[in-house]
């Protein structure tokens, strides 16, 4: 059950990563691109929470899945994503960046911000905003609510994202704004292309 949960979690992270890669090609991000490490807690509409360590260095992102036996890598400049396990490395198939599920953290285009006030989150002062992103490719606008830490260069400590099943909450805790080591983002040799799975978008869709 744990292995299945970790694999599903990895697919969620890779889906978000695919849209972030598409976002780079489209331009403006809703949040600043910072070098940092943190504990990310993702809570699904059903109330289940998954905690993982995440690292960002320039246009590279790493997410360590629970249990320490798998992590994902996103290389935005190269438009590549990987799922890495002991003795196995799989590259996400090309075309998954065309996924249609809205993932506002990866969407870009015209960004409109509506101030909603302020609050303290985990001891950090934050400004609360409703952020609407209209994609440059003509897709449907996406609206989210974000708590952005004013003492952490605008990093969102909490984001609530709409999905078809309900609201997904992503929180960042124990934030460190120092640059993670480059070695964390190394891609193993011999990675193979991940096979298409049921429900995964095919290239061109």
N, C-alpha and C positions, 0 to 999 in steps of 0.2 A: 504494500500500500504506500509506504514511504517513497519507494522508487518511482511508482506511478505519479505520485504527487509532485515529486521533484521534476520529472520529465514534463508534466503538464505545465508546471511553473516555468520551466525553461522555454517552452513553446510560447507562453504569454510574453516573456521577456523578449524573445526573438521577434514576435509580432510587433511589439512596441518599437524594437530596434529597426525593423524594416521601414516603418513609417518615419523614423527619425532620419534614416538615410535618404528617403525621398525628400524630407524637409530640407536637407542641405542643398539639394538642387533647386529648390523653390525660393530660398532666400531667408527672410526674417524669422527668427525664433521668438517664441513668447517669453522665454526665460534666458538669462545670460548663460553663456557657455563657460563654466568655471572648472578649474582643476580642483578636485576634491575627492574625499572618501567619506563614506557614511554607512549607517545601517538603514536599509530601506525596508519598510513594512508596508506590504500591499494587502488591503482588505477587500475581498470581493463582495458583491451584493448579498451573497448568502451568509456573510459574517465570518468566513474563514480568512485567517490572516497568515501570510507567509513573510518571514523575515530573512533577509539576505544582505551580504556585504556588497557594496557597489563602489567602483572606482572610476574616475574620469580623468583623462590626461589629453588635452587638446581635442582632437576629433576621435578619440578612442574611448570606449566604455567597456567595463568588465563588471559582470554580476556573478557572485559566488552563490550557488544554490545551497539550500539547507543540507547538512550532512557533510559538506566539504568534498564531495566526490565528483562534482560537475560544476563548470562555470561557462558563461557565455561571453563572447567577445564581439564587439561591433566596431568596425573600422570604416568610418563614414567616408573618408577621402577615397578609399578604394572601393566603396560600395559593397562591402563584404561583411558577412556575419558567420559566426562559428559557435557550435555547441561542443564543448571539450570535456571528455570523461576519461577515466584511467584507460590507457591503451586504445583510445578511440577519439577521433576528431572528425566532426561532420560540418561541412559548409552548407549554409542555407541555399536552396535552389534560387537561381536568378528569377526575378519576376514577383517574388513575395512582397516586394515593396509596393505592389499595386493592391494590397489588401484593402477591402472596403470598410472594415470595422473602424469607426472613428477612434483615434488615439490622440487626443489633443496635445500631449507632450511632444509629439513628433510632427504635428501639422504646422505649416507656416503659410504666410500669405499676408493679408491685411489684418493687423492686430488692433482690436479696439478694447480699451481698458475702462472699466467702471469702478471707481473707488467704493468700497463698502465699509470702510472703517479701519480699525486697528485692533490688535489683540496680542497677548503674550503667549507664545507657544514654546514649551520646554525651556522657559527662562529667556527666550529671545523675543525682542520686539518685532512685530510683523505688521505689514500693511496687507489688508484683505482686499482682493480685487476679483471682480467678475471679468474674465477675459474671453472675448469672442474672436475666433480666428476664422477668416474666410479664405479657404485655400486658393492659391493662384491658378490652379487648374480648373476652377469653376465648380469644385465640389461643394457640398452643403456646409454652411457655417457650423462650427463647433464651439460650445460655451462650457467653460469650467470655472471653478472657484479656487483661488489660490491664496495661501498665507505665505508672504514673501518676507524673509528675515532681513531687516534693514541693517543689522550688524554682521551679516554674512553675504554681503554684496548682492542681495536680492535673490539668493537661493530659496526656492519654495520649500518650506518645511512640511507643508501639507497641501495636497491638491485633490480636489474631488472632481472625478471625470465621469460623464454620463456614458452608459453602455446600453446595449439592448436589454440586458437583464436587470439593470439598475445602476446605482452609483458605485464606482470603484474609488477607493481612497488610497492614496500613496503618501506615505510619511517618511521623512528623512530625519534620523536621529544620530547623535554623536558625530556631528559634522566636523571634518578636519579639512581646512582649505589649503593645506600644503599639497604639493604635487606628488602623486603616487610614483613609485619607481617604474621605469620603462619596462623592466623585466616582467611585470605583471601582465603585459599585453602581448607577449610573444605568442605566435601561432605555431603549433607543432608541425613538423614535416609530415607529409603523407595524408593530409586531410582529404576525405572523399565527400562527394556531394550527397547531401541528405536526401533520402528517397521521399517522394511526395506522399503525404498521408491523407486519409479521408478528412475533408473539410478544409484542407489547405488550398489557398488560391493558386491557380496555375498561371504561368506566364501569359500575359496578354489579356487576362480577365479584368 
